Amino acid sequence: MFVYFNNQFVKKKEVSISPDDRGFLFGDGVYEVVSCYKGRLFELEKHISRMEQSLYKTGIKKPDRLDFKYIAEGLIQKNDFSNKDALVYIQITRGVAPRKHAFPDADVRPTVYAFISPFDVPYKKCKNGVKIILVKDIRWTRCDIKSISLLPNVMFNQQAKDNGAEESVFVRDGYITEGSHTTVFAVYNGDLVTHPLNNYILPGITREVVFKLCNELKINIQESPVSEKELNKADEIMLVGTSVEIMPVIKVDDWAVGTAKPGHITKKLQNSFGKLIR
Ligand SMILES: Cc1ncc(COP(=O)(O)O)c(C=O)c1O
């Protein structure tokens, strides 16, 4: 398997990362995940611009020769993914320096690592629907940054798995924010409702795609937070994201969503999304 490491495509086993890397020591880095359907990168430009935003917001220098398109296309070609579905992961850390909290000297170069892996599209879950659990959003208040520091997301996703659920959905001050790796939408009277973009959620690329599809399908969108109390009145709930596409939620903790079957707005969006990607 070829990966990309600091300006080169190399075999994965040839990569050696310093224990002084700030990604390793502090979780000091940002990342992106892009889906790739039969060799075609999906919404690459949007991912590049979010990555640039993450670099800007964290003050990590954009590496001089960083070309995400070149890296992703190289990984597809070198690993023979032109006819398969895949996910391309890229992360950039603040680089290698003696462990001190403050940023290292300006001449320290960021570490860039990227790899490709098969994308096991979750067809069955997207068809049948999944369970989520609600958990307290104890994360920091810069969730708009796609940071590699993901400990709360990791721990709560595990809690979901331990409870037979697909995802943990965060609740902050009584309102639904997002899932551990997904955006959350609820449907009320035919309108799609989701948390507005601010520092409490990641600006999801799939969220943006769903907005575009809603526009075409004449489905109204309300960007306003759904309260935990009102969630059980939703006709439909769905998770959206690069790795889940559009996934219906049929159970929340121990109660059923609507008819406990994927709803028709969710199916309509899945259908349009399917046409877009395949
Ligand atoms: C916390 C969080 N929210 C939302 C998303 C969905 O974002 P996207 O649609 O860009 O994959 C992700 C994706 O990893 C995420 O980690």
The ligand as an SDF file (V2000), in Angstrom:
LIG
                    3D

 16 16  0  0  0  0  0  0  0  0999 V2000
  -17.8720   16.0120   14.2340 C   0  0  0  0  0  0  0  0  0  0  0  0
  -18.2820   15.8260   12.8130 C   0  0  0  0  0  0  0  0  0  0  0  0
  -19.4130   16.4120   12.3750 N   0  0  0  0  0  0  0  0  0  0  0  0
  -19.8370   16.2530   11.1060 C   0  0  0  0  0  0  0  0  0  0  0  0
  -19.1200   15.4960   10.1910 C   0  0  0  0  0  0  0  0  0  0  0  0
  -19.6050   15.3490    8.7820 C   0  0  0  0  0  0  0  0  0  0  0  0
  -18.7920   16.1100    7.9210 O   0  0  0  0  0  0  0  0  0  0  0  0
  -18.6110   15.7310    6.3850 P   0  0  0  0  0  0  0  0  0  0  0  0
  -19.9760   15.7480    5.7940 O   0  0  0  0  0  0  0  0  0  0  0  0
  -17.7470   16.8150    5.8520 O   0  0  0  0  0  0  0  0  0  0  0  0
  -17.9950   14.3910    6.3380 O   0  0  0  0  0  0  0  0  0  0  0  0
  -17.9260   14.8890   10.6010 C   0  0  0  0  0  0  0  0  0  0  0  0
  -17.1350   14.1120    9.6580 C   0  0  0  0  0  0  0  0  0  0  0  0
  -16.1570   13.5050    9.9740 O   0  0  0  0  0  0  0  0  0  0  0  0
  -17.4850   15.0690   11.9380 C   0  0  0  0  0  0  0  0  0  0  0  0
  -16.3490   14.5120   12.3700 O   0  0  0  0  0  0  0  0  0  0  0  0
  1  2  1  0
  2  3  1  0
  2 15  2  0
  3  4  2  0
  4  5  1  0
  5  6  1  0
  5 12  2  0
  6  7  1  0
  7  8  1  0
  8  9  2  0
  8 10  1  0
  8 11  1  0
 12 13  1  0
 12 15  1  0
 13 14  2  0
 15 16  1  0
M  END
$$$$
